[in-house]
Amino acid sequence: MDDLHVYLCDGVLTVAMNRPSKQNGITLEMMLKMINSLIIAGQDNNVKAVVLRGVGDFFSSGFDFNSFFYPGFDTLEQAVFEFRNFVAALIDFPKMLVAVVNGPAIGMGCTILALCDFVYASDDVYFHTPFSMLGLVAEGCSTYTFPKVFGAAKAARLLYLSESMSVQEAAHHGFVTCVFPKEEMEEHVQQKLNHLVSLPIESLIQTKKLIRKWENTNLHCANDEEVEALIERFNSDDFFSAFAKTTKIKNKL
């Protein structure tokens, strides 16, 4: 898969977003492939954990709006509901889900991290959720997860005011599991993964099932309602105005 590198090694299935020239912006086609990878990994006894990561300098710059024009999607609503299916696949994934954040995580590249079991990050990354700047609403279940993780005040600054957050602050709130020096990150992450896959897989699956039993209904409700609100926002005048303004700024840089 050109835009995704998917490979299995020692019980770990790595799903690497491979669009470094586009800051690993996530397209609808990539989401369909990731959904398929998660479904297969959940059923494959050779897979103990899935790792999400980015190739290059970014983890992910979020959703690539240009992919709305991906062949096979006739309507905006159809495309947005496929995003809902992607988030649902992350919620329902039964095994360990690990994010290796090697660079900035923006938009949905940030919000989906709260659905992972472990988030390992290098010490120079930052997180940004610029939904209000684009005339959109928060997604990826962040309207539910962010207030729980950060508290109401910090979640408001992130989701209403689109403030950026350093990796140190993210770790302080428990959003990030561990922070490693950039030059040592791969070594430390590999040690963590080696330990993870050495544990009895069925014990991990059952424990995660028990923990998520109390959360999954709320997560799915948040996902569904966010998607409904996104459809309304994508059809609004202020989204098109904000999107045009942002595109114009990017073109000047």
Secondary structure, DSSP 8 states (H G I E B T S, - for coil): -TTEEEEEETTEEEEEE--GGGTT-B-HHHHHHHHHHHHHHHH-TT--EEEEEESSS-SB--B-GGGGG-TT--SHHHHHHHHHHHHHHHHH--SEEEEEE-S-EETHHHHGGGGSSEEEEETT-EEE--TGGGT----TTHHHHHHHHH-HHHHHHHHTS--EEEHHHHHHTTSSSEEE-GGGHHHHHHHHHHHHHHS-HHHHHHHHHHHHHTTHHHHHHHHHHHHHHHHHHHTSHHHHHHHHHHHHHHHH-
